[in-house]
Amino acid sequence: MDIIDRRLNPRGKSLANRQRFIRRARQQIADAVREASGKSSVADLNGGGKIKIRRDGINEPQLYHSGKSGEHTHVVPGNHEYVEGDRIPRPQDGQGGRGREASADGEGEDAFQFVLTQDEFLDLFLEDLELPDLLRKQLKKAESFLPRRAGYSVSGAATNLNLVRTMRNSLSRRIALKRPRPAEIAALEAQLDILDESEENLDRRRELELELNTQRRRAKRVPFIDPVDVRYNRFEMVPQPVASAVMFCLMDVSGSMTEHMKDLAKRFYKLLYLFLSRRYRNVEIVFIRHTHVAREVDEETFFNSRETGGTVVSTVLEEMMRVLQERYPRDQWNIYAAQASDGDNLSSDNAKSAALLEKKILPLCQYFAYLEVGDEEDGFNLGSEVWRTYERLDRAGHSIAMRKVNKRNQIFPVFRELFARDQPARKAAS
């Protein structure tokens, strides 16, 4: 049976060669993706991206004709100055041609440019990121099942055919039924060919012919492989403990948040949404917007609604607690939160916000990330109310990560810092 891959290749490219190249140069490509991500915006993900990698490590060995032996004839098209046998003088120092990016001492290496699709770019960018401290929780009714080997069966799909067990059964059956081996039949045929047809060999020839016919009939009656020999790998579906997680996206949309600040926050949450949807199957996302009041909204409203108002941070924390108590028990869910704000808050509300975080929310959370957004030109609100409040909690030893961004090209690096794998401590960045 022939298996033909009829998947469409990318336009103008060989899919098999492309995948082979990505596997071979994966580390260099991944490093280039992370470097390029610092100069890109989230909107650039729609088209993948162009990256450049060094040629060392991707070159393959090649065979060349030796330049030290043999006869060489060079034909240069369009040559009107030289004829065969002329000696061309070496250019004077400094007169040799040099590309714009060549090094001054003649050393250097060209960069290799490679275009990644959106999926390839995201897979490489997100491959070493993870939700911190994700724990397996109790089994739930509609959760996933994984196949586990459970012996063999006499029927099944061709892809589950167990060749080793099938051939073992075939050999055992042939030995038990004394099926003649091909070598034994060949030996009888060789003996028969040696004997001539004289009278003295007539009886011996008859004996050999009778035995040979008997062996051939037995070989036909006992096939090499019989349906009773065939065995298939059997699998049973076993329920798996699922690492169920919920991510709370808490966004400040008050009047103090400029359009640029809201754009930074939305870009961060879009990247977070891509990360969660591509890397995890059992993560739910709760969207909460807040001004002086907070409410849970759907994805469309979270990213596109234009409401505004004053700023009271404790309202979003109270709304998060309400949703937690109603739908996400701590013993069944890994709880995460990501908050984005410009740091503005009522001074009288800071103590209440700190108490909610310290006594109720942070003890329940596996991880709490705070992103403070600033103006692109004026920078950040130094010593903002929220930043000082959260900084005190961080110094007190609570699990809270804090970062600041005020430009679009900072979103990628900051996101990687917040969700990097095997990062023992995520300290606040001033």
N, C-alpha and C positions, 0 to 999 in steps of 0.2 A: 504494500500500500504506500503510495506516494503522498506526502503532505506538502502542499503548496501554500506559501505565505502570500496572500493576495492583499495585504494591507497596503494602502496608498503610501508611496514615498513622499517626503517633503518635496516641494517643487524644485527641480533642478539638482536634487541631492540623492545620494544612495542612503537609505535608512540604515541598512546593516553597517555600512562603513562609518556612518555618522555615530551610531551607537558604540561601535568598537573604538572610535577615536575618543569619545567622551569617557569611556571606561578607562582607557589607557592614560589619558591626561587629566583624570578627574580631580586630583589634588591641585594641579595648577589652575584648572578652570574654576574650581571652587574658590581658590584664593583671589582670582581675578574678579569673580562675581562679588565677593565681599568688598573688594576695593572699589569696584564700580558702583556698588550700592550706596556708598557714601556720597556719591556725586549725582545720584538719581532721585527722582521723586516717586511716590507710590503710583502716580498716573502712568509712569513709564512701564509698569508691569504689563500693561495691555499689549505691548508689542515685543516683550522679551528684552533683548539688549545685545549690543555689540561689546565684546570684550577682547582684550589683547593679552596674549601669553607669550612667554619667551620660547624660542625655538629649541633650546636645549631640553632634552628629555622627550621630544616628540619626533625627532628625526629617526628615520629607519635606516639600517645599513644598506648600502648600495654598492654594486660592482662597477668598476671603471677600467677602461683600457689604461695600461701603464704608459705614462708619458716619458719614461726613460728608455724605452726600447721600441722597435718597430719603425715603420715609416708612416708619417702623418702628412696628409694633404688637406689644406684648409681652403675652402672656397668662400669668399666674402662677397655677397651680392652688392652691386652698386659701387665697386671699387674701381676708380679711374686713375689712382696714383701709384699703386704698387703692382709689381708683377712677381711671378714665382721666382724665388731665390733672393729677393731683396731683403736686406736687414733693416729692421725698424728700430731706430734709436729709442732708448729708454727715456721717458719724460723726466725733466729736471725736477728737483725737490720742490714740492708745493704746487706743481702743475698737474698732478694727477687728479682725475675726477673724483668727487666725493659727494655723496648724497647729503641732503639737508640735515639728516639726523645722525650722520656718521660721527664717530668720535675723532678728536683732533689728532690722536696718535695712531689712527688707522685701525685700532681695535674696536670691537663692538659686535652687536648681533641684532638682526632685524626682529621686530615683533611680529607675531602671527595673529591676525585678527580673525575672530570666530563669532558667528552670529548664533545666539541662543533663542529658542522659542520661549513663549511665556511660561509654559509648564516646566521646561528645562531650567530656566532661570530661577523660578520659585522653588523647585525641588532642591537645587544646589544651595540656594540662600537659606532655606529653612531646615536643611537636613540635620544640623547639629543643634537645633533649638528644641526646647521642651518646657512643659509646665513643671515648675520645681516641686519636688516632694509629692509626686502623684502616687497615691496609695490605692490598692485594690479594696473595693468595698464588697458588701454582701451580694449574693446572687439575687437577681430580679427576674420576674416572670418573662419578660420579652427581651432578655439579653442574648448575647451572642453564644454560639456553639462552635466548637472546633472539632474537626475529625481526628479520631485516634485509632491507630491500628488495633484490630480485634481479630486476629487470625486470618483464615482463608475461607473462601466460598467456592462452590462449583459453578457459579454463574456470576456475571458482572460485565462491566464495560471493558472494552479492549485496552483502554489506557491503564487499567488496574491489573492487567495480566502479570502474574508472577512467573517469570521465565525459569528461575532457579528451581522453584518447587515443582513446576510442570515437568521439567526435564528429569528431576529426581524421581518423580512418580513414573515417568515413561521408562527410565532405566530399570527401576524395580520390577515393573510389570514384564519387561522383555526378558529379564533374568529369570523370573519365576516361571514364565511360559516357555523358556528355553528357545527363544528366537535366535536362529543362527546369525552369527555376525557376518558382515560382508567379507571379512578376511577368510572365514572358513569356506564360504562358497567359492571364493577365488582360488583357494588352495585345491579344492576338488576339481575345478575346471582346468587348473594347471596340470594336475596328475593325469586327467583324461586326455589332454593334448599330447602328453609325452608318449603314451602307449600307442603303438601302431595297431592296425586292424588284423594282425595275424591270428592264427588259430589258438596259439598258446596264450594270447592276451584277451581272448574273446570273453571268457568268464569274468576276468578282472574288470574289463570295460563295462560289462553289464552291471556289476556290483556298483561301480562308481556312478554310472548313469542313474541307477535306481536311487542311490543315496543323494545325488545332486538334485534330482527331481523332488525328492522328499523335502530336502532343505529349502528349495525354492518355494514349494507350496506352503511350508510352515512360515517362511518369511512374509508371504503375502497374507496369510491368515492372521499373523500377529504384526500389526502396523507399527511403524516407528513411534508415532504419537497417536493416541486414541483419545476421543472426547472424555473418557473417564480419567485421563491424566491431568487435564487442564485445571488449574487453580488460579483464583483471582484474589488479590488483596482485599480484605474486608475491613471496612471502617465503621465506627459508630460515633455518633455526634455526642460530645460530652459538654455539658454546660460549663462555662468559664466564669470565674470571678471577674467582674468588669470594673475598671477604674472609671467610675462615673464622676464627672466634674461639671461644675457650673462656673461660668465666668461672668462677673458683674461689670458692665461697662458704665461708668459714672461720669457724665460730662456736664460741665458748667456751661450754660448758654445764657448767662445773665448779661446785662447791658455793658458791664465792664469788659466783656470778651469782644474784641474787635473781630472783623471778618477774617483777618489774617490769623488770629489766634484760634478761631473756630476751625479754620481750614487745617491748621496744624493738628488739632485734636482729632478731627475727622480722618485725616490721613493716617494717624497712628491707629485709630480704631479699625479702619479698613484693613490695614496690614495685620492687625491682631485677628480680625475675622478670617482673613485668608489663611493665616497660620493655623488657627484652630480647626477650620473646616477641612484643610488638607492633611493635617497630621493626626487628628483624633476623630473617632467615630461616635463617642459617647460623651460629648461635651455640649452642654446647653449654654446659650448666651442670653443674658438678661440685660436689656437696654434701659437705662434710667437717665433722664434729663432733669436738670434742676435750675431754678432761679432762686426766688425766695420760697418757692414750693417745689416739690419733686414728685414725679410720677413715672411709673413704668410705661414704656411705649414700645411699638414694634420697630423693626429695622428701618422701614421707610420713614417713619416720623423722626426717629433718632438722627438720621443723617440729613434730612431735608426740611424739617420744620423750622420756622423762622421766629418763633416766640422769644420774648426777652423779658427782663424784669430785674429786680434786685438780687442780692446774693446772700443766701443763708446756707452754709455748707452742711449743717447738722440735718437739714431736711432730707438730703440725699442719703445720708447714713441711716436715718430712721426708716426711709423707704426700703433700703436694702435689708434691714433687719426684719421688716414686715414680710418681705418676700421669702426670706430665709425661713422664718418660722412657719409660714404657710406651706411651702413646697419643697424645701431642701433640708431635711434632717441631717445633722452633722455626722451621724453614724453611717449614713448611706452615700454621702456626697463629699467629694473634694471641692473646697470652696476657694475661689480666686476672685480678686477684684483689681480693676485698673481704673484709676481716677485721673481725669484731666481737668485742669483749671488754671486760671491766671494768677491764683493765689490770693485773690481778693475775698474778704469776708468781714462780717460785722465783728467788731472787737468783743462785743458781749456774747458772741456765739462760739468763740474759740474754746472756752472751757468746756462747753457742752459737747462740741465735736471731739475734743480730746478724750473726754470721758466715754463717749460712745465707742470710739476706736479702741481705747485701752481695755475697757471692761467687757465689751460685748463682741465687737467685730473681729479684732485681731486674734483673740483666742480661738475663734472659729475658722479663721482663714489659713490655708496652706501658704498663701503668698498674697501680699498687697503691694501694688505698684502705683506710685504717684508721679504723674508727668505734669510739670508746670510749664506753660507756654508763655512766651514773651513776644513783645513787638519786634518786628524785623529790624527797624531802625534804632529804636530807643533801648532795646534790650529788655532786661527783666526788671520787675518791681522788687528792688533789693529789700530783703528782709520782709517778704510778704507775710500776711497773717497766717495763711495756711502752711507755708513752708516752715515758719518758726515753730508752729504747733506740732507738725509732723516730725520736725528735726529733734524736738525734745523727746518724742516717743522713740525715735530711732536710737538716740543716745542712751535711753533707758533699757535698750536691749530687745525691743519689740521687732518682729519680722516685717519690716517695711522698706521698700526700695524707692529711691527718689532720684529723679533726673529732670533736667531743664533743656528745653529746645526753643529756639526763636527763628530758625530757618528750616526750609523744607528739606534740604540735603542732610540735616541732622537726624531726621526721623529714622532712617535705616540703621545707622550706628547705635543710636540709643535703644532702639527696639532689640537689637542683638545683645546689648549689654544687659537688658532686663530679663531676657529669656534664654541666655546662653546655657548650654548643658554643662553639668558638673562644675558649677560655679559655687563654691562653698559659702561665700558671703558677698552680698550685693550692698556695698556701702553707699551712703548718700553722696552724690556729687554736687559740690558747691558751684 
